[in-house]
Amino acid sequence: MKKVEIHPDAVERVKKFTINDPQLGFGKYVAPIMIQALYDHGEWQRFDLLPYGPLQLDPCSKVLHYGQEIFEGMKVFRHPDDSIHMFRPEMNARRFNLSARRMAMPEIPEEDYLNACSTISAYCKHLIPKRLGESLYLRPFMIATEVGLGIKPSKQFLFIIVASPSGSYFAGDAVKVYIERDDIRCAPGGIGFAKTGGNYAASLNSYAKTIQLGCDQTMWLDSVEHKYIEEMSGMNFFAVIDNKVVTPTLTDTILDGVTRKSIIDIARAEKIEVEERKLSIDEVLKAVQEGRCTEAFVCGTAAVVAPIASFMDKDQTVYKLRDSQGKIGMQLREKLIAIQAGRFDAPQGWTYPVRDLNF
Ligand SMILES: Cc1ncc(COP(=O)(O)O)c(C=O)c1O
């Protein structure tokens, strides 16, 4: 495993840093330190913990033109005994490398990825909020830094982790979903399963439309038949139909969410029936109208689990969910939050303790 070099000025900066804001919000504050690793000559050269600051990039760096970049999103929680724990970080490490392979980028050995995440978390321990549902959000990412305008994979990369003490992503209201029937975000054989900027860039035009129509989230349908639900721009989707929890089967156009997997596992442990299958938007809307789809929710690391209030179709017809504070979704959310916060026994391997530095 590669050692992370700790720069004393980074330690001094983070030690002095405090946040006095009861409304942390999501991604509003960033810790004044970051992990940085350089890849060159076919290997990861070094890992450093540095003061947070702007990057100096040559204007011809490949990431700026061809979008060769990937990222992750994960959380670190404070437990009642004051110890801190990452939530299922191995899953993020594996997904990061899956994204890296698809984007012709170098993998990071899982132990180096975990050690880097653990190191920045340890130095941010005093910034990890105590309140239930709050956490330290980690954003590891990798960019192509080779200079040159030729379209080919970079040979040089930068891996960075920044950390943001965060509260909830949504203010608390149920989410209004806009069904995108025209634009597509990614196609079979493409990059949908990878966590790479291009998927999000492709979603932003619809996001603007979604907001203009008074909704909060865009729902993406499959790009071939424009019929089957895939996911939101940054979250996975669940509906409760005939008392069963249903979610679209994973394909190469859907991100394999850590929260999605955890919700399925928690639901099954609670003896709630879960179906992973193709789920058409028309089936869901019909079931909403017939009162058989009583609730629906989105889930993701940032959003945790948020109930859906309504779906808006292309013709602006609104389909309201009967239970916009969904009982089942909230039950699963509470269980997940309790596990993450160390207030309920976690299944084997779900929490990953971060060593205490006492620095
Ligand atoms: C497109 C997309 N789908 C789903 C998710 C949920 O994934 P996870 O639960 O791993 O955060 C995210 C967030 O990371 C996302 O960006």
The ligand as a Gaussian input file, in Angstrom:
#p B3LYP/6-31G(d) Opt

LIG

0 1
 C      -26.857000       8.492000     -11.790000
 C      -26.882000       8.028000     -10.383000
 N      -27.687000       7.004000     -10.061000
 C      -27.729000       6.511000      -8.810000
 C      -26.972000       7.067000      -7.793000
 C      -27.009000       6.480000      -6.418000
 O      -25.819000       5.773000      -6.155000
 P      -25.251000       5.635000      -4.685000
 O      -26.338000       5.054000      -3.877000
 O      -24.079000       4.732000      -4.817000
 O      -24.879000       7.004000      -4.244000
 C      -26.152000       8.157000      -8.071000
 C      -25.343000       8.782000      -7.020000
 O      -24.221000       8.464000      -6.844000
 C      -26.078000       8.645000      -9.399000
 O      -25.290000       9.668000      -9.711000

